[in-house]
């Protein structure tokens, strides 16, 4: 566990905020943990809410299963969020 774990956690919060549902919610705690480890969440665009272009990509990058594939710092994440915001 390191700072990239916090980025994953932020990704789950962002996903829930924008989608209106949890990214990995299943019917039991064991199924939810399995989903966190092995499954990808549905696209944010599937929520039916208007999404800025690129937002799904940024959130998915936060939710990468392998820490080395996530944003490597909060600064990198901020840069991408600002880019998405500027293009919206």
C-alpha positions in Angstrom: 0.0 0.0 0.0 1.2 3.5 -0.9 -0.1 6.8 -2.2 -1.5 5.0 -5.3 -3.9 3.2 -3.0 -5.3 6.7 -2.1 -5.7 7.4 -5.8 -7.7 4.2 -6.2 -9.9 5.2 -3.3 -10.4 8.7 -4.8 -11.4 7.0 -8.0 -14.1 5.0 -6.3 -15.5 8.2 -4.8 -15.4 10.1 -8.1 -17.1 7.1 -9.8 -19.9 7.1 -7.2 -20.3 10.9 -7.5 -20.6 10.9 -11.2 -22.4 7.6 -11.8 -24.8 7.8 -8.8 -23.8 4.2 -7.9 -20.8 2.4 -6.4 -18.3 1.0 -8.9 -18.0 -2.4 -7.4 -21.1 -2.9 -5.3 -22.3 -6.5 -5.2 -24.8 -8.5 -3.1 -22.2 -9.6 -0.5 -19.0 -8.3 1.0 -17.1 -11.2 -0.5 -18.5 -10.6 -4.0 -17.7 -6.9 -3.6 -14.1 -7.6 -2.7 -13.8 -10.0 -5.6 -15.2 -7.3 -8.0 -12.7 -4.8 -6.7 -9.8 -7.3 -7.4 -11.0 -8.7 -10.7 -13.7 -6.7 -12.4 -14.0 -3.4 -14.2 -16.8 -1.0 -13.4 -19.4 0.0 -16.0 -18.6 3.0 -18.1 -19.6 6.3 -16.5 -21.5 7.1 -19.8 -23.8 4.2 -19.0 -25.2 6.1 -16.0 -27.3 8.2 -18.4 -25.9 11.4 -16.9 -24.0 13.9 -19.1 -20.3 13.5 -18.7 -17.5 15.7 -19.8 -15.3 14.1 -22.5 -12.4 12.3 -21.0 -13.9 12.0 -17.5 -14.5 8.3 -17.7 -10.9 7.8 -18.9 -9.5 9.8 -15.9 -11.7 7.9 -13.4 -10.8 4.5 -15.0 -7.1 5.4 -14.7 -7.6 5.9 -11.0 -9.2 2.5 -10.8 -6.5 0.5 -12.5 -6.0 -2.8 -10.7 -2.2 -2.7 -10.9 -0.8 0.3 -8.9 1.9 1.0 -11.4 -0.8 1.6 -14.1 -2.6 4.2 -12.0 -1.7 7.9 -11.8 1.6 8.0 -10.1 0.9 11.1 -8.1 -2.0 13.4 -7.1 -0.3 16.1 -9.3 -0.6 13.9 -12.4 -4.3 13.3 -11.6 -4.9 17.0 -11.0 -3.3 17.8 -14.4 -5.6 15.4 -16.2 -8.7 16.7 -14.4 -7.8 20.2 -15.3 -7.4 19.1 -18.9 -10.8 17.5 -18.9 -12.3 20.5 -17.3 -10.8 22.9 -19.8 -12.2 20.8 -22.7 -15.7 20.5 -21.3 
